[in-house]
Amino acid sequence: MKTLFSLSILIVTFCVLIFIGCQSHDPVAPNQQEQQLSGADEDFSRKPIKIGEGTVGNSYPQNASLELIWFAQQNGYSSGNMNFLNGSKLYVSFDALTPPPGTPQGDPVMIGGLIEMDTLNNELLFSFGPSGCQFDPPADLWMKYGDLGNGNPTLYYIDANGNYIEQQPYSISQQQKWMQVKIQHFSRYAIAISR
């Protein structure tokens, strides 16, 4: 009975999130600092960019979310995958999440992600929220960059001032066009390919 009740709550939450997602293109609760990293006011309501011929053909921006549930008997948050249409994903292992400060004990935590394409600079931007989430062990982020075309990719961490700081990925497959990073807290990343 308890499982059925929990399942019902998950279904209702999922339906509410879908409804909210249809009303807004904003990722799940990123803090204002994260929103200001790539410019004054990001316009999440802009129309998706269709990638040109000869690529995977994904549209951007792409949103995804993941709800992590508290398991009192195991004293930890659930594991889970956040999957994006372009093949990117974030994996959080069991009991890795420390929620943002002020989160009531036992409350589920909804995390969200946004991938945007900057066609001018030929880069993909990866943003996550809410701010304050920490992961131990680190969460795994696999970033697919096939929609950028061919060339040598460069990974950047974007700091609070909007500066691009070149990083080495944890692993990379140039043949399959993905990079993996391990994250201990939500940061903003970019993958760029020079033209």
C-alpha positions in Angstrom: 0.0 0.0 0.0 2.9 2.3 0.9 4.5 1.6 -2.4 1.3 2.3 -4.3 0.9 5.6 -2.5 4.6 6.5 -3.3 4.0 5.6 -6.9 0.9 7.7 -7.1 2.8 10.7 -5.7 5.5 10.2 -8.3 3.0 10.1 -11.1 1.2 13.2 -9.9 4.6 15.0 -9.5 5.6 14.0 -13.0 2.4 15.2 -14.5 2.7 18.6 -12.7 6.3 18.9 -13.9 5.2 18.2 -17.5 2.5 20.9 -17.1 5.0 23.4 -15.7 7.5 22.5 -18.4 4.9 23.3 -21.0 4.4 26.7 -19.4 8.1 27.7 -19.2 11.4 27.0 -20.9 13.3 27.9 -17.8 15.4 25.1 -16.2 14.5 23.9 -12.7 15.4 26.6 -10.3 18.9 27.7 -11.3 20.1 30.6 -9.2 20.4 34.1 -10.6 24.2 33.9 -10.7 24.0 30.9 -13.0 21.5 32.7 -15.2 23.9 35.6 -15.6 27.0 33.6 -16.5 26.5 33.9 -20.3 25.1 37.4 -20.5 22.8 39.9 -18.9 19.5 38.1 -19.2 19.3 34.8 -20.9 16.2 34.4 -23.0 14.9 30.9 -22.3 11.8 31.7 -24.4 13.6 31.9 -27.7 12.7 29.4 -30.4 14.7 26.2 -30.5 17.6 26.2 -33.0 17.4 23.5 -35.6 20.8 22.0 -36.3 21.9 22.0 -39.9 22.1 19.1 -42.4 24.5 16.3 -41.8 24.2 16.3 -38.0 22.2 14.4 -35.5 19.4 17.0 -36.0 18.5 17.9 -32.4 16.7 21.1 -31.5 18.0 23.4 -28.8 17.5 24.5 -26.0 17.0 21.1 -24.3 15.6 20.7 -20.8 15.6 17.7 -18.6 14.9 17.0 -14.9 15.4 14.4 -12.2 13.7 14.0 -8.9 15.8 12.5 -6.1 13.7 10.9 -3.4 14.7 10.5 0.3 14.8 6.9 1.6 14.5 7.2 5.4 15.4 3.5 6.1 18.7 3.8 4.1 19.2 7.4 5.2 20.0 8.7 1.7 18.7 10.1 -1.5 17.9 7.9 -4.5 20.1 7.5 -7.5 19.0 8.4 -11.0 19.7 9.5 -14.6 18.8 12.8 -16.2 18.7 12.2 -19.9 18.7 14.8 -22.7 17.5 14.4 -26.3 21.0 14.8 -27.7 22.3 11.8 -25.7 23.9 13.7 -22.9 23.2 12.5 -19.3 23.8 13.2 -15.7 24.0 10.2 -13.3 23.7 10.6 -9.5 24.6 7.6 -7.4 22.6 6.5 -4.3 23.2 8.7 -1.2 25.5 11.1 -3.2 23.3 14.1 -2.9 23.6 16.7 -0.2 20.6 19.0 -0.9 20.8 22.8 -1.0 20.9 24.5 2.4 17.4 25.1 3.8 15.9 21.9 2.2 13.6 20.3 4.8 14.9 16.8 5.9 13.2 14.1 3.8 11.9 16.4 1.1 12.5 15.3 -2.5 14.9 17.4 -4.5 14.1 18.2 -8.1 17.2 19.0 -10.2 17.1 20.4 -13.7 19.4 20.8 -16.6 19.6 23.0 -19.7 21.7 22.5 -22.9 21.9 25.5 -25.2 23.7 25.9 -28.5 25.6 29.0 -29.4 25.8 28.8 -33.2 27.9 32.0 -33.4 30.7 30.4 -31.2 29.9 26.8 -32.2 29.5 25.7 -28.6 27.2 23.8 -26.4 26.4 25.3 -23.0 25.4 23.0 -20.1 23.7 24.5 -17.0 22.2 22.8 -13.9 20.3 23.8 -10.8 19.3 24.3 -8.1 22.5 25.9 -6.7 23.8 24.4 -3.5 23.5 20.7 -4.5 26.6 18.8 -3.6 27.6 15.2 -4.7 29.8 12.8 -2.8 30.7 10.6 -4.7 30.8 13.1 -7.6 28.0 12.9 -10.1 28.9 11.8 -13.6 28.1 14.1 -16.5 28.4 12.8 -20.1 28.2 15.6 -22.6 27.5 14.7 -26.2 28.8 17.2 -28.7 28.1 15.6 -32.1 25.9 18.5 -33.1 28.9 20.8 -33.2 30.3 18.9 -36.2 33.9 17.7 -36.7 37.0 19.1 -35.2 38.9 19.1 -31.9 36.6 19.8 -29.0 37.7 21.9 -26.0 36.0 21.7 -22.6 35.5 24.9 -20.5 34.3 25.5 -17.0 32.5 28.9 -16.8 33.2 30.7 -13.6 30.9 33.1 -11.7 32.3 36.0 -13.7 31.6 34.4 -17.0 35.2 33.5 -17.7 35.9 30.4 -19.7 38.6 28.2 -18.0 39.9 25.3 -20.1 39.5 21.9 -18.4 40.6 18.4 -19.1 37.7 15.9 -19.2 37.7 12.8 -17.0 37.3 10.8 -20.2 36.6 11.5 -23.8 35.6 9.6 -27.0 36.3 11.7 -30.1 34.9 8.9 -32.2 31.6 8.8 -30.4 31.8 12.6 -29.7 31.2 12.7 -25.9 33.1 14.0 -22.8 32.7 12.9 -19.2 33.3 15.1 -16.2 32.9 14.3 -12.5 31.1 17.1 -10.6 30.9 17.6 -6.9 28.5 20.6 -7.2 26.6 22.2 -10.0 28.8 24.2 -12.4 28.4 25.5 -15.9 30.3 24.0 -18.7 30.8 24.6 -22.4 32.2 22.4 -25.2 33.4 24.3 -28.2 34.9 23.3 -31.6 36.9 25.9 -33.5 35.8 26.5 -37.1 
